[in-house]
Amino acid sequence: MSPEIFVTTHDAARLSRVLEAFRDPSYAPLTAFLASELQRATVVAPCAVPCDVVTMNARVRFRLDNMEEPREATLVWPGRGDSLLGRLCVLTPAGSAMIGMREGETNTWRGLDGRQRRVSILKVLYQPEAQGLDLGGAEPDTVKSGCLSG
């Protein structure tokens, strides 16, 4: 069973625009999983998202499938992904699986090759909302009051 996920109002709106931009059927393998994750997400205000939730631009330590060594990456928007720099695009299956997850949770999906894949969130190392930043708008300068430790 998939874990409950939380997405900020700003991330949800911008991710919906990303899905709209990639609505051509040729992109369906990239967008279908993200669209299904957004449909089941609980949408919350940026100031109400718990500090241990993976949001856009969050830095995360995670384990993919049965890898021995955990990895670290920042969840980024399309066009900003770069595995060498530790930037994981939200349109990748692993990125789509991570959005909204909390520390200690595991999410699964079926890869394009038909195999079941799994990602586990070990630690949210950095979350913009926890730092008083709201990066959902055009400019990353909106300050919020704090983060729920919930």
Secondary structure as UniProt FT lines:
FT   STRAND          6..8
FT   HELIX           9..21
FT   HELIX           25..27
FT   HELIX           28..40
FT   STRAND          42..44
FT   HELIX           46..48
FT   TURN            51..52
FT   TURN            56..57
FT   STRAND          59..64
FT   TURN            65..66
FT   STRAND          71..76
FT   TURN            78..79
FT   HELIX           83..85
FT   STRAND          87..89
FT   TURN            90..91
FT   HELIX           93..98
FT   TURN            99..100
FT   TURN            103..104
FT   STRAND          106..110
FT   TURN            112..113
FT   STRAND          116..126
FT   HELIX           128..131
FT   STRAND          133..134
FT   TURN            135..136
FT   TURN            140..141
FT   STRAND          142..143
//
